[in-house]
């Protein structure tokens, strides 16, 4: 290696450059060499190790500390290929969000009927059957006030906002409270539920705590044209009295 190249590497490594002012004892004669002094006002050029030295240059065992450090710099560094991040297995979730749509039919005599209409609205025949059931209950309870039919919808989830808990427990609390809410002075004494799709979303304890009773029966469409279902429902209704 020439003296100029060696001095260039030493400058790049940040080692101080010096020349002895006298011959050291036992030192070999030094050949004359002219060294370019860098401009103190400009940064020192960075030599390219790949272009000036072979890819694998052996380091002399008798070299000084500077040459050993330079040899370590010239040795190729084995680059390790970036380890691929294992792909996280995707779990397919087949759990559907809880959704249902209920129709609440009020009668004005303390009887409220509930039917699941998630698959479609009630047919005219089903609404007529529910009206006849209400008339029979009014006669049995000997209610003198006139029937006042009204219908309202209960759709779950109530608020379509992510992050709000709207599971089965929340649906049961909301629907149970909605069944007993009324704008009139007359309280709800009996809740007649058609079908079993909504039975897990109505709390018997909540209704009982508010002096209301829950009666379950088959779906309205199943009761149409079936005398046995009608007779079974009427037998249960006759056993219930206002406030009982």
C-alpha positions, 0 to 999 in steps of 0.5 A, a space after each residue: 500500500 502506498 504511503 499516500 493511500 495509507 495516510 488517506 485511510 488514516 484520515 478517514 478513520 480519524 487517526 492523527 497524522 504525524 511524521 517522526 522528526 528523527 530516525 527511531 532506533 532499529 527502524 527501517 529506512 523510510 522511503 520519501 513520500 509526499 503526502 497531500 495535506 487536506 484543506 482544514 476548511 473542507 471535509 476530508 474526502 471519503 475513499 471507497 474501500 470497495 474500489 481501492 482494495 480487494 474484497 478479501 484482503 488479508 491483514 498482516 500479523 506484524 501490522 500496527 493497531 491502525 493497519 489491523 483496524 483498517 484490515 477489519 474494515 476491508 473484510 466483507 461483512 456477512 449481511 444476514 437476510 432479513 427474517 420474514 415475519 411469520 404470517 399470523 393465521 387469520 381466524 375466520 369469524 362466522 359470528 353474526 351481529 345480533 339483529 332482530 326486528 319486533 312488532 309491538 301491538 298495544 291494545 289500550 287495556 293493559 295487554 301488549 302483544 309482541 311478534 318477531 317481524 325480522 323476516 317480514 311484516 305481519 300479514 293482514 290475517 295475522 293482525 286480524 287474529 291479534 285483534 280478535 284475541 284482544 277483544 276476547 281478553 277485554 271481555 274476559 277482564 270485563 274492561 269497559 274502555 274501548 280498545 285502542 290498537 296501536 303498533 310500534 317497532 323495536 329494531 335491534 341494535 338501537 344505535 349503529 355505532 361501533 364500540 357500544 356494547 349491544 349484545 344479548 344482555 343489552 338487548 334483553 334489558 332494552 326490549 324488556 323496558 320497552 315492553 312496559 313503557 307506555 304514554 297512557 296512564 294504564 299499565 301493562 299487565 300482560 305481555 303476549 309473545 308469539 313464537 320463541 325467537 324473542 324469548 331470550 330477549 325478554 326478562 320474566 324477572 323484570 316484568 314480574 317486578 313491575 306487576 306484569 306477566 309474560 305468556 308465550 305461544 306459537 307464532 301467529 302464522 302457525 295459529 292461523 287455521 289451527 283450532 288446537 293452538 287457538 284453544 290452548 291459548 284461550 285456556 291460558 288467557 282465561 286463567 289470567 286476570 287483571 293484576 294476577 
